[in-house]
């Protein structure tokens, strides 16, 4: 089988062009993305605006398809332009070559996370416009910077601007995850990320002595308490098959530091944890528990946060949310099996929800191995049914999966 059937698909070619742009951390250059999106906007005959909510190196691009009733709250289709670092020596294909094989698999960084979804948005609008469809509500399609580093230079400051408020967003769609089964995960909430470091001071001295109140003893106590809590969450997950990882609090020791030399009891030791607080955790109570453990350990311990995200209410997935009802109605009509759940990591959806805007995370990639970041995607185009548009559907496979350094 040749690649000709894939090469002739217009949307796949746009997708591959986008993948060839190396908007990669640690120093992403978004200028080629802007030029590509300007060309897309011109082809779609949509106005394009570029905002710089943080600095001139981190743009937010917004294409707008005005609806018949622009006074109604608009829809936001969000994706991010940046991708995580690559180690090219571990790849079977150039990571920004977007090579395609006879099975339709595309090899490139960003195929799952998340340039595919951004291109699916544009493919859907292109098909709708070609069919002469006009929608009631305005649709804004945003392409943001810096999501992989937590959105501090992208969506987080953008939602605080007058330019964002002027978009009049009533509901947002953002990234989800691929699913290895026929089921589509739909994410309606995210846990709160707390990245913390215990800075533990204690009695210092010679290693031949049994000094009281040492940093090592205190560290042992803190580690015991944190690992005990971790074991409780592991048991909770194991004992209830209805739960997913997003339903529990995760606690992981990520860093330990300190020491002077092997025969000296150090005055300071540090322990860093990545904690994701489940939605049923009261933040004030959890923080008070940490403070209590620090005192019980012997005092002299400071707690420093790299990140301490607030509690953000979940998007309603019941009759109170008309946007959820519309989403659910569409998936039911297409006989798609969906499973609402809480996202495992962090996305820009949290900033929409924090602003009071309901948002869902949805990447239409079922029967697709989950690879974050992903190495290869195959698009399987199918003709759209009369009532709905189905854009080419990606499947991931193969190599060079690396964990995101951000969330």
C-alpha positions in Angstrom: 0.0 0.0 0.0 1.4 3.4 -0.9 1.0 6.8 0.8 -0.9 8.3 -2.0 -4.3 8.0 -0.3 -3.0 10.0 2.6 -1.0 12.5 0.5 -4.1 13.6 -1.4 -6.1 14.5 1.8 -6.1 18.2 2.2 -6.6 18.3 6.0 -3.8 15.8 6.5 -1.4 18.0 4.6 -2.3 21.0 6.6 -1.8 19.0 9.7 1.7 17.8 8.5 2.6 21.4 7.6 1.7 22.5 11.2 3.7 19.6 12.7 6.8 20.6 10.8 7.0 23.8 12.7 9.4 23.2 15.6 7.6 25.3 18.3 9.5 23.3 20.9 10.6 24.0 24.4 12.8 25.2 26.0 12.8 28.1 23.6 9.8 27.8 21.2 9.7 30.2 18.3 6.0 30.9 17.5 6.6 33.2 14.5 6.2 30.3 12.0 3.0 29.2 13.8 1.6 32.7 13.3 2.4 32.8 9.6 0.8 29.3 9.2 -2.3 30.4 11.1 -2.5 33.6 9.1 -2.6 31.5 5.9 -5.3 29.3 7.4 -7.4 32.3 8.4 -7.1 33.7 4.9 -8.1 30.4 3.3 -11.0 30.2 5.7 -11.9 33.9 5.2 -11.9 34.4 9.0 -10.5 37.4 10.8 -7.4 36.8 12.9 -6.2 38.7 16.0 -2.9 38.3 17.8 -2.7 39.2 21.5 0.4 39.3 23.7 -0.9 39.0 27.3 2.6 38.3 28.8 5.3 39.4 26.4 6.1 39.7 22.7 7.5 36.2 22.5 4.3 34.5 23.6 1.4 35.2 21.4 -2.3 34.1 21.6 -3.9 33.8 18.2 -7.6 34.0 17.8 -9.6 33.2 14.6 -13.3 34.2 14.7 -16.3 32.8 12.9 -19.1 35.1 13.6 -22.5 33.6 14.3 -25.9 34.8 13.2 -26.5 36.0 16.8 -23.2 37.5 17.9 -24.8 38.9 21.1 -25.1 35.3 22.5 -22.2 33.9 24.6 -19.6 32.5 22.2 -17.9 29.1 22.0 -14.1 28.8 22.4 -12.1 26.0 20.7 -8.7 26.1 22.4 -5.4 24.4 21.6 -1.8 25.2 22.2 1.0 25.7 19.8 4.0 24.6 21.9 5.3 21.1 22.2 7.7 19.5 24.7 11.4 18.8 24.1 12.6 16.0 21.8 15.6 13.8 21.9 16.0 13.1 18.2 18.5 10.2 18.7 15.6 8.2 20.1 13.3 8.7 17.2 12.9 6.4 14.1 11.9 9.5 12.1 12.9 13.2 12.3 10.7 14.5 15.1 9.6 17.5 13.0 9.6 15.8 9.6 6.0 14.7 9.8 6.8 11.6 7.7 3.9 9.4 6.8 4.0 5.7 6.1 1.7 3.4 4.0 -0.5 2.8 7.0 -1.2 6.5 7.4 0.9 6.9 10.5 2.5 10.3 10.9 5.7 10.6 12.9 6.2 14.0 14.6 6.2 15.7 18.0 2.8 17.3 18.7 0.7 14.7 16.9 -1.4 13.9 20.0 -0.4 16.9 22.3 -2.0 18.7 20.7 -1.6 20.1 17.2 -4.0 17.4 15.9 -6.9 18.9 17.8 -6.2 22.5 16.6 -6.3 21.2 13.0 -9.5 19.2 13.7 -11.1 22.5 14.7 -10.1 24.2 11.5 -11.0 21.1 9.4 -14.5 21.1 10.9 -15.1 24.8 10.2 -13.7 24.4 6.7 -16.2 21.6 5.9 -19.1 23.5 7.5 -18.4 26.6 5.6 -18.1 24.7 2.3 -21.5 23.2 3.0 -22.9 26.7 3.5 -23.6 26.2 7.2 -24.2 29.3 9.4 -24.2 28.8 13.1 -26.2 30.8 15.7 -23.3 31.4 18.1 -19.9 32.9 17.3 -17.0 30.5 17.5 -13.5 31.7 18.5 -10.6 29.3 17.7 -7.6 30.1 19.9 -4.0 28.9 19.6 -2.0 29.7 22.7 1.6 29.7 23.8 3.3 28.1 26.8 0.7 25.5 27.8 3.4 22.9 28.3 5.0 25.1 30.9 1.7 25.7 32.8 0.3 28.5 30.7 2.0 31.3 32.8 2.8 33.1 29.6 -0.3 32.2 27.7 -3.8 31.4 28.8 -3.4 32.3 32.4 -2.7 36.0 31.8 -5.0 36.1 28.7 -8.2 35.3 30.7 -7.5 38.4 32.8 -7.4 40.8 29.8 -10.1 43.0 28.3 -9.4 41.4 25.0 -10.5 38.0 26.4 -13.5 39.4 28.1 -14.6 41.0 24.8 -14.8 37.6 23.3 -17.8 36.9 25.5 -17.0 33.2 26.0 -19.9 31.1 27.3 -18.3 27.6 26.9 -14.9 26.2 26.0 -13.5 23.0 24.5 -9.8 22.1 25.1 -7.6 19.1 25.0 -8.3 15.7 26.3 -6.5 12.4 25.9 -6.4 9.6 23.4 -8.2 6.4 24.4 -7.0 2.9 23.6 -10.6 1.6 23.6 -13.7 2.6 21.7 -14.7 4.9 24.6 -14.0 8.6 24.5 -12.9 10.3 27.7 -14.4 13.7 28.4 -12.8 15.7 31.1 -14.9 18.1 33.2 -12.5 19.0 36.0 -8.8 19.0 37.0 -7.1 18.4 40.3 -5.2 21.2 42.0 -1.4 21.0 41.6 0.7 21.6 44.7 4.5 21.3 44.1 6.1 21.8 47.5 9.5 21.5 49.2 10.1 20.8 52.8 13.2 22.7 54.0 14.2 20.8 57.1 16.6 22.3 59.6 18.2 20.3 62.4 21.2 19.9 64.8 24.4 19.6 62.8 27.6 17.9 64.0 30.0 15.0 63.6 28.7 11.7 62.3 30.1 9.8 65.2 27.6 11.3 67.6 23.9 10.7 68.3 22.7 14.3 68.2 19.1 15.2 69.1 16.6 16.7 66.7 18.5 16.2 63.5 17.3 17.1 60.0 17.5 13.4 59.1 15.1 12.4 61.9 12.6 15.1 60.9 12.9 14.1 57.2 12.1 10.5 58.2 9.0 11.6 60.0 7.7 13.7 57.1 8.5 11.0 54.6 6.5 8.5 56.7 3.5 10.7 56.9 3.5 11.6 53.2 4.0 7.9 52.1 1.3 6.8 54.5 -1.1 9.2 52.8 0.1 7.9 49.4 -0.6 4.3 50.4 -4.1 5.3 51.5 -4.8 6.8 48.0 -3.3 3.7 46.3 -5.6 1.5 48.3 -8.6 3.7 47.5 -7.9 3.4 43.8 -7.3 -0.3 43.9 -10.5 -1.0 46.0 -12.9 0.9 43.7 -12.8 0.0 40.0 -15.1 2.9 39.3 -12.4 5.4 40.2 -9.7 6.8 37.9 -6.4 8.4 38.8 -8.1 11.8 38.6 -10.4 10.9 41.4 -7.7 10.5 44.0 -4.9 12.6 45.5 -1.5 11.6 44.1 1.6 12.2 46.2 5.0 11.6 44.7 8.5 12.3 46.2 10.4 14.0 43.4 13.5 15.4 45.0 15.8 15.0 48.0 18.7 17.2 48.7 21.3 18.2 51.3 24.4 17.0 53.0 28.0 18.3 53.3 30.1 15.1 53.4 29.7 11.5 54.5 30.8 12.0 58.2 28.9 15.2 58.9 25.3 15.5 60.1 23.9 18.2 57.9 22.1 21.3 59.1 19.6 21.2 56.3 17.8 18.6 54.2 15.1 19.2 51.6 12.4 17.0 50.2 10.2 17.9 47.2 6.8 16.5 46.5 4.4 16.7 43.5 0.9 16.5 45.0 -2.4 16.6 43.0 -5.3 17.3 45.3 -8.5 15.5 44.4 -11.7 17.6 44.2 -13.0 16.2 47.5 -10.0 17.6 49.4 -10.5 20.8 51.5 -7.3 22.8 50.8 -7.2 24.5 54.1 -7.5 21.2 56.0 -4.8 19.6 53.9 -2.4 22.6 54.5 -3.2 22.5 58.2 -2.3 18.8 58.3 1.0 19.5 56.7 1.7 22.2 59.3 0.8 19.8 62.1 3.2 17.1 60.8 6.0 19.7 60.5 5.5 20.5 64.2 5.2 16.9 65.2 8.5 16.2 63.4 10.3 18.6 65.7 9.8 22.0 64.2 12.3 24.0 62.3 10.8 23.1 59.0 9.8 25.6 56.2 7.3 24.7 53.5 8.0 26.3 50.1 5.7 26.1 47.1 6.7 26.0 43.5 3.0 25.8 42.6 0.0 26.0 44.8 -3.1 26.1 42.6 -6.5 27.0 44.2 -9.5 24.8 44.1 -11.5 25.3 40.9 -15.0 24.0 40.7 -15.8 21.3 38.1 -17.9 22.0 35.0 -21.4 20.8 35.6 -22.3 17.7 33.6 -26.0 17.6 34.3 -29.2 19.4 33.2 -28.0 22.7 34.7 -25.4 23.1 31.9 -27.0 23.6 28.5 -23.6 23.3 26.8 -23.1 19.8 28.3 -26.6 18.8 27.2 -25.8 19.9 23.6 -22.5 18.0 23.7 -24.0 14.9 25.1 -26.9 15.0 22.6 -24.4 15.2 19.7 -22.3 12.3 20.9 -25.5 10.2 21.6 -26.8 10.9 18.1 -23.4 9.7 16.7 -23.6 6.6 18.9 -20.3 7.6 20.6 -19.5 6.1 24.0 -18.1 8.8 26.3 -16.9 8.6 29.9 -16.8 11.8 31.9 -13.8 12.0 34.2 -11.3 14.2 36.0 -8.1 15.0 34.1 -4.9 13.5 35.4 -2.7 16.5 34.7 -3.2 20.1 34.0 -4.5 22.0 30.9 -5.5 25.5 30.1 -9.1 24.5 30.8 -8.4 25.3 34.5 -8.1 29.0 33.7 -11.4 29.0 31.9 -13.1 27.2 34.7 -11.5 29.5 37.3 -13.0 32.4 35.3 -16.4 30.9 35.6 -16.5 29.5 32.1 -17.7 25.9 31.8 -15.1 23.8 29.8 -14.6 20.3 28.6 -11.4 18.5 27.6 -12.1 16.4 24.5 -9.6 15.0 22.0 -11.5 12.8 19.4 -9.0 10.0 19.3 -10.5 6.6 20.4 -9.0 3.2 19.6 -5.6 5.0 19.9 -2.7 4.1 22.1 -2.1 6.9 24.6 1.4 8.4 24.0 2.3 11.6 25.7 4.1 13.1 24.0 3.1 11.1 20.9 5.4 9.9 18.1 3.0 8.9 15.4 -0.5 9.4 14.3 -2.6 7.8 11.5 -5.6 9.7 10.2 -8.4 7.5 8.9 -10.7 9.8 6.9 -14.3 8.9 6.7 -17.1 10.7 4.8 -19.2 12.8 7.1 -22.8 11.8 7.7 -25.6 14.2 6.7 -26.3 15.6 10.1 -22.7 15.9 11.5 -19.2 16.5 10.5 -16.5 14.0 11.4 -13.0 15.2 10.9 -10.1 12.8 10.2 -9.6 10.6 13.2 -6.1 10.2 14.5 -4.5 7.0 15.9 -1.2 7.0 17.7 1.5 4.4 17.7 5.1 3.8 18.0 8.1 5.5 19.4 9.8 8.2 21.5 7.2 8.8 24.2 8.4 11.3 26.8 6.6 12.8 29.8 5.7 16.4 29.7 7.9 18.5 32.1 5.1 21.0 32.8 1.9 19.5 34.4 
